Every structure is written in structure tokens, then in C-alpha cells.
Amino acid sequence: MVRVVGENVKVDVYPLNVALNLAKEQSLDLVEISPKADPPVCKITDYSKFKYEQKKKQKEIKSKAQKTVIKEIRFGPNTDDHDFGFKLNHAKKFLHEGSKVKAYVHFVGRSIVFKERGEILLLKFAQSLEESAKVEQFPKLEGKRMFLMLSPKQK
């Protein structure tokens, strides 16, 4: 037994073979819409048209979904104040646009011995952006890079 819906059909519960015959008479397909309902709901429609509409709905949902953009800002362990301020302004702009910011200190060669400097630099960076961003991930060393993730605060 299935509940049949669709155009030119009386909405009612029919045995499966009767529902299939109704669809065949109209030269359409019997498509199961809601299998978990009691009884299951089927619709008499053109299957290719049904698939097209489903695809269209999925595309619309996907286009409305918000995409997260991650912008990267690179520092060296010996970045001076002017460069720091310059990169800080870029980060503020990125956060204002709604992007996440991934700031990292790249240690080249023997500069890896200055891990503390890199961590202090990233914490200072996070503190400077306190009013416009929240810290997602505190400074963490991975290989020759120390990362800090920031995301924009909700307005």
C-alpha cells in the first residue's frame, strides 16, 4: 500500500500494482517521495523532470551556503614594528570582509632557535586584533612554521 499524490490523480492510498497502473496510463513514472512515511508517499511524475528539479534545489542550497575564506599572513621571527603594523592593517581588512586569518611565523634555517620570539609575535598580533577577531587556535609549532588562527567576531 502506498499513498499516491500528483497531478490528475485523486490523493488516496492504493495497492502498489494499482498505483503503477495509474502512472502507466498517464505514461509517467511512479516516484517514491517519502519512504519513511506510513504508508510510503509516491508521486506520479516524469522521473527525469523530478531529478532535474532535485538537482536545481541542491544547487540553490549550495549557492546560498556561506563559503569561508582563509587569508594567510606571514611573519619572520625578526619582523620589525613597521612591517608588523602593515600586516596588522591587512588582517583588520580581511577580518572586516568576513575572512578568517591564518597568521604564521616561518622559521628559516637556524632561526628555529627563536621559537619564543615567534610565539610572542603571534600573541601580540592576536592581542592587537582583540576587538575585531577571536582566536580559534593559539600559536602551535608545526615543522618550521608556528600558526595562529583568527576568525572575525560576529556583529
C-alpha positions as CSV (number, residue, x, y, z in Angstrom):
1,M,0.0,0.0,0.0
2,V,1.3,3.5,-1.0
3,R,-0.2,7.0,-0.7
4,V,-0.3,8.4,-4.3
5,V,-0.1,12.2,-5.0
6,G,0.4,14.1,-8.2
7,E,-1.5,15.9,-11.0
8,N,-4.7,14.4,-12.4
9,V,-4.8,11.8,-9.5
10,K,-7.1,11.5,-6.6
11,V,-4.9,11.6,-3.5
12,D,-5.5,8.3,-1.7
13,V,-3.9,5.1,-0.5
14,Y,-3.7,2.5,-3.3
15,P,-2.1,-1.0,-3.6
16,L,1.3,-0.8,-5.3
17,N,0.2,-2.5,-8.6
18,V,-2.8,-0.1,-8.9
19,A,-0.5,2.9,-8.4
20,L,1.9,1.6,-11.1
21,N,-1.0,1.1,-13.5
22,L,-2.3,4.7,-12.8
23,A,1.2,6.0,-13.7
24,K,1.4,3.8,-16.8
25,E,-2.0,5.1,-18.0
26,Q,-0.6,8.7,-18.0
27,S,2.7,7.5,-19.5
28,L,4.5,8.8,-16.4
29,D,6.6,7.3,-13.6
30,L,5.8,6.4,-10.0
31,V,8.5,8.1,-7.9
32,E,8.8,7.4,-4.1
33,I,9.0,10.7,-2.4
34,S,8.9,9.8,1.3
35,P,9.8,6.2,2.1
36,K,9.7,6.6,5.9
37,A,6.1,7.8,6.0
38,D,3.3,5.3,6.9
39,P,2.2,4.4,4.2
40,P,5.1,5.5,1.9
41,V,4.3,8.5,-0.3
42,C,4.7,8.2,-4.1
43,K,4.2,10.8,-6.8
44,I,3.1,10.3,-10.3
45,T,5.5,12.5,-12.4
46,D,8.1,12.4,-15.1
47,Y,11.2,10.9,-13.4
48,S,13.8,12.9,-15.4
49,K,11.9,16.2,-14.6
50,F,11.9,15.1,-10.9
51,K,15.7,14.5,-10.9
52,Y,16.2,17.9,-12.7
53,E,14.2,19.7,-10.0
54,Q,16.1,17.9,-7.2
55,K,19.4,18.9,-8.7
56,K,18.2,22.5,-9.1
57,K,17.2,22.6,-5.4
58,Q,20.6,21.3,-4.3
59,K,22.4,23.8,-6.4
60,E,20.3,26.6,-4.9
61,I,21.1,25.4,-1.4
62,K,24.8,25.2,-2.2
63,S,24.9,28.7,-3.7
64,K,23.3,30.2,-0.5
65,A,25.8,28.4,1.8
66,Q,28.5,30.8,3.1
67,K,32.0,29.9,1.9
68,T,34.8,30.5,4.4
69,V,37.9,32.2,3.0
70,I,41.2,31.9,4.8
71,K,43.7,34.6,4.3
72,E,47.4,34.0,5.3
73,I,49.8,36.5,6.8
74,R,53.4,35.5,7.0
75,F,55.9,36.8,9.5
76,G,59.6,36.2,10.2
77,P,60.9,35.8,13.7
78,N,62.6,39.2,13.4
79,T,59.7,41.2,11.9
80,D,60.1,44.9,13.0
81,D,57.3,47.2,14.1
82,H,56.6,48.9,10.8
83,D,56.1,45.6,9.0
84,F,54.0,44.3,11.9
85,G,51.7,47.4,11.7
86,F,51.4,47.0,7.9
87,K,50.4,43.3,8.2
88,L,48.1,44.2,11.1
89,N,46.2,46.6,8.9
90,H,45.8,43.9,6.2
91,A,44.5,41.5,8.8
92,K,41.9,44.0,10.1
93,K,40.7,44.5,6.5
94,F,40.5,40.7,5.9
95,L,38.5,40.3,9.2
96,H,36.2,43.2,8.3
97,E,35.4,41.4,5.0
98,G,34.5,38.3,7.0
99,S,37.5,36.1,6.1
100,K,39.4,34.0,8.6
101,V,43.1,34.9,9.1
102,K,45.9,32.4,9.4
103,A,49.0,34.2,10.7
104,Y,52.2,32.3,10.8
105,V,55.9,32.8,11.6
106,H,58.1,31.0,9.2
107,F,61.5,29.9,10.6
108,V,64.2,29.6,8.0
109,G,67.4,27.7,8.7
110,R,68.8,28.3,12.2
111,S,66.2,30.9,13.2
112,I,64.2,28.0,14.7
113,V,66.1,28.7,17.9
114,F,63.9,31.8,18.3
115,K,60.7,30.0,18.8
116,E,59.8,32.2,21.8
117,R,60.1,35.3,19.6
118,G,57.7,33.8,17.1
119,E,55.2,32.9,19.8
120,I,55.4,36.4,21.4
121,L,54.9,38.0,17.9
122,L,51.8,35.9,17.3
123,L,50.3,36.6,20.7
124,K,51.0,40.3,20.2
125,F,49.2,40.1,16.9
126,A,46.2,38.3,18.4
127,Q,46.1,40.9,21.2
128,S,46.2,43.8,18.7
129,L,43.2,42.3,16.9
130,E,41.2,41.6,20.1
131,E,38.3,43.9,19.3
132,S,37.7,42.6,15.7
133,A,38.7,38.9,16.0
134,K,38.6,35.9,18.3
135,V,41.4,33.3,18.5
136,E,40.4,30.0,17.0
137,Q,43.8,28.3,17.6
138,F,46.6,29.6,19.8
139,P,50.2,29.5,18.5
140,K,51.2,26.0,17.6
141,L,54.5,24.9,16.1
142,E,54.3,22.5,13.1
143,G,57.6,21.8,11.4
144,K,59.2,25.2,10.6
145,R,56.0,27.2,11.0
146,M,54.1,28.5,14.0
147,F,50.4,29.0,13.3
148,L,47.7,31.2,14.8
149,M,44.1,31.1,13.5
150,L,41.8,34.1,14.0
151,S,38.1,34.4,12.9
152,P,36.0,37.5,12.7
153,K,33.7,38.3,15.7
154,Q,30.0,38.2,14.9
155,K,28.5,41.7,14.7
